């Protein structure tokens, strides 16, 4: 247990809530969850499922028609159709990450991932006894993974690589060429490739590129996706992995050993999310785009702050190096003195020093307030 880490967003949220309990007003930009309700047609599907008796155990890897729905959705969004027996439904995207690490890696084998990156990667790599091999993302490369940097990190003990596009915390998106090069590298060196695509639909420019198209998740690619972000379903705990047969059997066993199966009526809501009307997702992304544009423009007017325009997800990752203050101290100052809950870049790895992360899954009027508060505190350019 000494090796396990955490997702500090949950701790930051708890600190902000504690201040609210004392009567302080807090603007929330720390946690990564859409501020939109789950679309009503999805909620309705869950209610119907409850009435229809989806209240018992179901097959460990998922209800067959829900696994079918995942295949249909992958065909629509990624352009190839996996078979249902390549799909494992799980209570969130996180369990698939955990299961994949457990199933694919032995102790002391190496796992490549991005720094800054979703903190659970490093935490889980360490926890299972594997070796974390971070690749630093550079602002001058718009925080995109540079395949040249990956080449330098691949060693005989490299077993798995995790990529994430659109990326948490920077919002960076990989190009088709980068994704292809990464997929080829994994192929040539016999490395599993876990592609975390939970933000694949929260995209503002261009197309989403998935390495899963190259081997159709039959050889080395594990496609990880979920419902938390795209369908505003964080509390439903729903996600899935599409993967090669060799891993399916182990991840199904891990499911049986840990949770037995994913909630049956939640799965029926998931089916509706995947196959039902998509307008609410598109409307949510449009609203995120409006907020992103406002946020980036506003942050770039604050003295000492500069911010790239992210291509996806709902985060900005402004550079605060000119302030010459540690990111963690800025996080504390913003929370304690200005009532702004945010996260320091180092919550996502050591390479996050000099950056802050704001989630703009927060209403526009709050974002306007944030920018005004920052301008008042730090001045304008
Ligand atoms: N992967 C990334 C990159 C995330 O940002 C998150 C949540 O913040 C997850 C996975 C976990 O999602 P879920 O709620 O489906 O477990």
Boltz pocket constraint, residues with backbone or C-beta under 6 A from the ligand:
constraints:
  - pocket:
      binder: B
      contacts: [[A, 32], [A, 91], [A, 92], [A, 93], [A, 94], [A, 95], [A, 118], [A, 164], [A, 166], [A, 168], [A, 196], [A, 198], [A, 225], [A, 226], [A, 227], [A, 228], [A, 234], [A, 238], [A, 239]]
      max_distance: 6.0
